[in-house]
C-alpha cells in the first residue's frame, strides 16, 4: 500500500485534523468544565506491625539428696524480666555443686504478630577460683581462674514443646558453649542444624502468647542441659561460674536472617574464586561473616562461612584437605600484627586443630598451644576465638586469610584484598573498636 491509494495528501491531512479540532471546540461551547465524578475514601490509616517475644521457661536441676529445684509452672520472660511488667530478670543460682549434679531447661517461644529469625546469645561472666582448699591444691596449681567452666559439660539442642530432643546445636564444656554463644548461634525454625544462614526457616508468629492459659508457642524450642561428670575431682572445689544467655527475634519479612544481633560489628567478605588469575579445580561461592563481640572478660572473634548450597563447603576437609584459617591480630592497633591464631585440621598442632604463633620481630615462631585464657572452637561452619581482654585492646586490627590450599577459593578479610595478605604490617587490616 502507498500514499496515493489512500487519497490523502499531507496538506489534506493537516486540514482534516484542523477540522476535527474545530468540531471539538464547537462541542465544548456551553460547558464550563470536563465531565467528572469523585469517589472518596475517608479515614485511611497505616498502622505499623509489632513483634513481641515471650520465652516460656521450664527449668529443673538435680543435686541428689542435697537439693532439687524447678521453676514455677507458667514461668515466662517478657522483655528481660520474669512475667513482664515490673518483674525481675530470671536468675538461677546453684550452690554446693558437686560431681554428678545436673540440670536442664526448656525454652519455648511465642513471637507475637510476625514470624522472625531467632538467635541465641550468651556470655561467660565469671569463672572464679575463690581460693583453694587443701585437696584442690593437690590437683590444681593454677590460681588465675577456676576449672568449673571447663569441667561442666553442656548440650544445647532443638526440642519440641513436650521435651522431645532433636538436632544438637552446640555442645562441649560450659566454656566452649558460652564462647560459641557470645559469637551468636542462629536458630532454625524447622530445627535443622544444617540450614543455611541466609533465608533459613523462620520461627512462625502467633496472635497471642497464651491460649486458654496455656503457652501458644512455635513448633521448635531450645533445650539446655548441663552436668558435672562424676569423673571430675577436687580441682573444682570452691570454684564458681556465672553466665548469661539471651534469645533475639528479628522479623523475617524483608530480611534474610544474616544480621547477627549478638555481636558488636560484622564485616562480610565474598569468597574469591579468581585469586590472582588462578585456575581452580574445585571452586565454590559464598561469604565469610567476620564478627567481633566485646565482652566483660573476653573479646570474641568469629568467622562464619556461609556456602552457596552446592555441596562443597569451605571448611570441610573432605572437600578441601588443606583448608585453614590463620588470623593475624594487631592487638594494640600500632601497625604491627602481634600474633596469629590459626585453625588448621591435619596440621598436628599441639592444641589441634588450633594454634598460636607469636610475631618475633618480623617472623612468626613455631606453632604453640593457645596461651592461658585463650580459647577456640569450631561450631558447624563457624570458627570462634576467645581472647582475654587483658591481651587485646578495645581498638585492634585483624587480617583473616581463609585458604583451601589452591583447589578452591580464598576468603581474605582485609581492607583491600587485591594487595595480598601482609601478616606483619596491619596497615591494610580491618580495624574494630568497642
C-alpha positions in Angstrom: 0.0 0.0 0.0 1.2 3.5 -0.8 0.1 7.1 0.0 -1.5 7.6 -3.4 -4.1 4.9 -2.8 -5.1 6.4 0.5 -6.0 9.6 -1.4 -4.9 11.9 1.3 -2.1 14.4 0.8 -0.1 15.9 3.7 -1.9 19.2 3.2 -5.3 17.5 3.3 -4.3 15.6 6.4 -3.5 18.8 8.2 -6.7 20.4 7.0 -8.6 17.3 8.2 -7.0 17.5 11.6 -7.8 21.2 11.8 -11.5 20.5 11.0 -11.6 17.9 13.8 -10.2 20.4 16.2 -12.8 23.0 15.2 -15.6 20.4 15.7 -14.2 19.5 19.1 -14.1 23.2 20.1 -17.6 23.7 18.9 -18.8 20.7 21.0 -17.3 22.5 24.1 -19.5 25.6 23.7 -21.9 25.9 26.6 -19.9 23.7 29.0 -17.9 25.0 32.0 -15.8 22.0 32.9 -14.8 18.5 31.9 -17.1 15.7 32.8 -16.1 14.3 36.2 -17.0 12.0 39.1 -15.5 11.7 42.5 -15.3 8.7 44.9 -14.0 9.5 48.4 -12.1 7.1 50.7 -12.0 8.7 54.1 -10.3 7.9 57.5 -7.5 5.9 56.0 -4.7 4.8 58.4 -1.4 3.0 58.1 -0.5 1.0 61.3 2.9 -0.4 62.0 3.1 -4.0 62.9 4.7 -5.3 66.0 7.0 -8.1 67.2 7.0 -9.2 70.8 9.0 -12.2 72.0 7.9 -14.2 75.0 10.2 -17.0 76.3 8.5 -19.8 78.3 10.9 -21.4 80.7 10.8 -24.9 82.3 14.0 -25.5 84.2 15.0 -28.1 86.8 18.1 -29.3 88.5 19.1 -32.5 90.4 21.6 -32.4 93.2 20.7 -35.7 94.6 19.6 -35.8 98.3 21.1 -32.2 98.7 18.5 -30.3 96.7 16.0 -30.3 93.9 14.8 -27.2 92.1 12.3 -26.4 89.4 10.9 -23.1 88.1 7.3 -22.4 88.9 4.8 -23.7 86.2 4.0 -21.0 83.8 7.3 -19.1 84.2 7.9 -16.9 81.2 10.2 -13.9 80.3 8.7 -10.8 78.6 11.5 -8.4 77.7 14.2 -9.0 80.2 12.0 -9.7 83.2 10.2 -12.7 84.5 6.5 -12.4 83.8 6.7 -9.0 82.3 5.7 -5.8 83.9 7.9 -4.7 86.8 9.3 -8.2 87.5 12.9 -9.2 88.0 15.2 -11.0 85.5 15.2 -14.7 85.8 18.2 -15.7 87.8 19.1 -19.3 88.6 21.8 -19.9 91.3 23.2 -23.3 92.2 25.2 -23.7 95.4 27.3 -26.6 96.7 27.9 -28.0 93.2 29.4 -31.5 93.2 30.3 -34.2 90.6 27.1 -35.9 89.4 24.9 -32.8 89.7 22.9 -31.8 86.6 20.2 -29.5 85.3 18.1 -28.9 82.2 16.0 -26.2 80.9 13.5 -25.9 78.0 12.9 -22.6 76.3 9.9 -22.2 74.0 8.9 -19.1 72.1 5.8 -17.0 71.5 6.6 -14.5 68.7 3.6 -12.3 68.7 2.3 -10.9 65.4 5.2 -11.6 63.0 7.4 -14.5 62.0 11.0 -14.0 62.9 14.6 -15.3 62.7 15.9 -16.3 66.1 19.4 -16.1 67.6 20.8 -17.5 70.8 23.5 -15.4 72.5 25.3 -15.6 75.8 28.4 -14.8 77.8 30.5 -16.4 80.5 30.6 -13.6 83.1 32.8 -15.3 85.7 34.9 -18.4 86.2 36.4 -17.8 89.7 38.9 -19.9 91.7 37.7 -18.4 95.0 40.9 -19.6 96.8 41.9 -23.3 97.1 41.1 -25.9 99.7 43.9 -28.3 100.7 42.6 -31.2 98.5 42.2 -28.8 95.5 45.9 -27.7 95.8 46.9 -31.3 95.3 45.0 -31.4 91.9 45.3 -27.8 90.7 48.3 -25.5 90.7 46.5 -22.7 88.7 45.4 -19.6 90.7 44.3 -17.4 87.8 40.8 -18.8 87.2 38.6 -21.7 88.2 38.2 -25.0 86.5 34.4 -25.4 86.8 33.6 -23.8 83.3 35.9 -26.4 81.7 34.6 -29.3 83.9 30.8 -28.7 83.3 29.5 -30.4 80.2 26.7 -28.7 78.3 24.5 -29.6 75.4 22.2 -27.2 73.6 19.7 -28.8 71.2 16.4 -28.3 69.5 13.4 -29.9 71.2 9.6 -29.9 70.9 7.3 -28.2 73.5 6.8 -31.7 75.1 10.5 -32.1 75.6 11.4 -34.5 72.7 15.0 -33.9 71.7 16.0 -33.0 68.2 19.2 -32.0 66.5 22.2 -30.9 68.6 23.0 -27.2 68.2 26.2 -27.0 70.2 27.9 -29.0 72.9 31.1 -29.2 74.9 32.4 -27.7 78.1 30.5 -24.7 79.5 33.4 -22.5 78.5 33.2 -23.8 74.9 29.4 -23.4 74.6 29.4 -19.9 76.1 32.2 -19.0 73.6 30.0 -20.1 70.8 27.0 -18.2 72.2 29.0 -15.0 72.6 29.6 -15.2 68.9 25.9 -15.8 68.3 24.2 -19.0 67.2 21.5 -18.7 64.5 18.4 -20.9 65.2 16.3 -22.6 62.5 12.5 -22.6 62.7 12.4 -26.2 61.5 15.1 -27.5 63.9 17.6 -28.2 61.2 21.2 -27.5 62.3 22.4 -27.9 58.7 20.2 -25.0 57.5 22.0 -22.2 55.6 22.4 -18.9 57.4 20.7 -16.8 54.8 16.9 -17.3 54.3 16.8 -20.2 56.8 13.4 -21.3 58.1 12.0 -18.6 60.4 10.0 -19.2 63.6 6.3 -18.8 63.0 4.4 -16.0 64.6 1.4 -16.3 66.9 -1.5 -14.0 67.5 -1.1 -14.1 71.3 1.3 -15.7 73.8 -1.3 -17.7 75.7 -4.5 -19.6 74.6 -6.8 -20.6 77.4 -4.0 -20.0 79.9 -1.5 -22.3 78.1 1.6 -21.1 76.2 1.0 -20.6 72.5 4.4 -21.4 71.2 6.3 -22.0 67.9 7.0 -25.6 66.9 10.7 -25.6 67.8 12.0 -25.0 71.3 15.6 -25.0 72.6 16.8 -27.3 75.4 19.9 -26.6 77.6 21.4 -29.4 79.6 24.4 -29.4 82.0 26.1 -31.9 84.1 29.2 -32.1 86.3 30.6 -35.5 85.3 31.4 -37.9 88.2 34.9 -38.2 86.7 35.6 -34.6 87.9 37.8 -34.5 91.0 39.0 -31.9 93.6 40.1 -29.3 91.0 36.6 -27.7 91.1 36.4 -27.2 94.9 35.3 -23.7 95.8 35.1 -22.7 92.1 32.1 -20.8 90.8 30.8 -19.7 87.4 28.3 -17.1 86.2 26.9 -16.8 82.8 24.0 -15.1 80.9 22.2 -16.1 77.7 19.6 -14.3 75.6 17.3 -15.0 72.8 16.7 -12.5 70.0 13.9 -12.4 67.5 14.3 -10.3 64.3 11.4 -10.0 61.8 11.8 -12.2 58.8 9.9 -10.1 56.3 12.2 -8.1 54.1 15.2 -9.7 55.9 17.5 -12.6 55.0 18.4 -13.5 58.6 22.1 -12.9 58.3 22.2 -9.9 60.7 23.7 -11.1 64.0 22.3 -9.2 67.0 24.7 -10.9 69.4 27.8 -9.1 68.2 29.1 -5.6 68.1 30.3 -5.4 64.5 30.4 -7.6 61.3 32.3 -7.5 58.1 31.2 -9.6 55.1 33.7 -10.9 52.6 32.8 -12.8 49.4 34.8 -15.9 48.5 37.4 -15.2 45.8 37.4 -17.9 43.0 39.8 -15.9 40.8 42.6 -15.2 43.2 45.3 -13.6 41.0 44.1 -15.5 38.0 44.5 -19.0 39.3 42.5 -21.8 37.7 40.7 -23.6 40.5 39.9 -27.3 40.4 37.0 -27.1 42.9 35.5 -23.6 43.1 32.5 -22.6 45.3 30.7 -19.4 46.1 29.8 -18.0 49.5 30.6 -15.4 52.1 32.5 -15.3 55.4 31.0 -13.2 58.1 33.7 -11.8 60.4 32.2 -10.7 63.7 33.5 -9.2 66.9 31.9 -9.3 70.3 33.4 -7.2 73.2 32.5 -9.0 76.4 33.1 -8.2 80.1 36.1 -10.5 80.3 37.0 -11.6 76.8 36.7 -10.4 73.2 35.4 -13.0 70.8 36.3 -13.2 67.1 34.1 -15.4 64.9 34.3 -16.4 61.3 31.1 -17.9 59.9 31.5 -19.4 56.4 28.1 -19.4 54.6 28.4 -21.6 51.5 26.0 -21.5 48.5 24.5 -24.9 49.0 26.2 -26.7 46.1 27.5 -29.4 48.4 31.1 -28.0 48.5 31.9 -26.5 51.9 34.8 -24.1 52.5 35.7 -25.6 55.9 35.0 -29.3 55.0 38.3 -31.2 54.9 36.5 -33.8 52.7 36.2 -31.1 50.0 39.5 -29.3 50.7 42.1 -31.3 52.6 44.3 -28.3 53.2 41.7 -25.9 54.3 42.9 -23.5 57.0 42.2 -20.1 58.6 45.1 -18.0 60.1 44.1 -14.8 61.7 46.8 -12.2 62.3 45.9 -9.7 65.2 47.4 -6.3 65.9 46.2 -6.2 69.5 47.0 -2.5 70.1 46.5 -1.2 66.6 50.1 0.1 66.4 50.6 -1.0 62.8 52.2 -4.4 63.5 50.5 -7.7 64.0 51.4 -9.2 67.3 50.4 -12.8 66.9 48.4 -15.3 64.8 45.6 -17.5 65.8 45.2 -20.5 63.5 42.6 -23.1 62.7 44.1 -25.9 60.6 43.0 -29.5 60.8 45.5 -32.2 59.9 48.4 -29.9 60.9 49.4 -31.7 64.0 49.3 -28.6 66.2 50.0 -29.1 70.0 46.4 -27.8 70.7 44.9 -29.3 67.5 43.2 -28.1 65.4 44.1 -24.7 66.9 47.4 -23.0 67.2 49.1 -19.7 68.3 52.2 -18.1 66.8 53.9 -15.0 68.2 55.4 -12.4 65.9 59.1 -12.4 66.9 60.1 -9.2 65.3 59.3 -9.9 61.7 58.9 -13.7 61.7 56.4 -16.0 63.4 57.7 -18.5 65.8 56.8 -22.2 66.0 53.1 -23.0 66.5 52.2 -23.3 70.2 49.2 -24.3 72.2 46.8 -21.4 72.9 48.1 -19.2 75.7 46.4 -19.4 79.1 43.0 -17.7 79.0 42.7 -18.0 75.2 40.0 -20.3 73.8 38.8 -21.6 70.4 36.1 -23.8 69.0 34.5 -24.8 65.7 30.7 -24.9 65.7 29.3 -26.0 62.4 30.7 -23.7 59.8 31.9 -21.1 62.3 35.4 -20.8 63.8 35.5 -18.9 67.0 38.4 -17.5 69.1 38.2 -16.0 72.6 40.8 -13.6 73.8 41.2 -12.3 77.3 40.6 -8.5 77.4 43.9 -8.2 79.1 45.6 -9.4 75.9 43.7 -7.2 73.4 42.8 -3.5 73.3 39.3 -2.1 72.8 40.6 -0.9 69.4 42.6 -3.5 67.4 43.1 -4.7 63.8 42.9 -8.2 62.2 43.6 -9.9 58.9 41.9 -13.2 58.2 43.1 -15.4 55.3 40.8 -18.4 54.8 42.5 -20.7 52.3 41.5 -24.0 50.7 45.0 -24.9 49.7 44.8 -23.9 46.0 42.0 -26.1 44.8 39.2 -23.8 45.9 38.6 -20.1 46.8 40.2 -17.9 49.4 38.4 -15.6 51.7 40.5 -12.7 52.8 39.3 -10.3 55.5 41.3 -7.2 54.5 40.7 -3.6 53.6 41.9 -4.2 50.0 42.3 -7.9 49.2 43.8 -7.1 45.8 47.0 -6.1 47.7 47.5 -9.5 49.1 47.9 -10.5 52.7 50.6 -8.9 54.9 50.9 -10.9 58.1 53.3 -8.5 59.7 52.1 -4.9 58.9 48.5 -4.2 59.9 48.1 -1.1 57.6 45.8 -3.0 55.4 43.9 -4.9 58.1 40.3 -4.3 59.3 40.1 -2.2 62.4 37.5 -2.8 65.1 36.7 -0.6 68.1 34.5 -1.1 71.1 
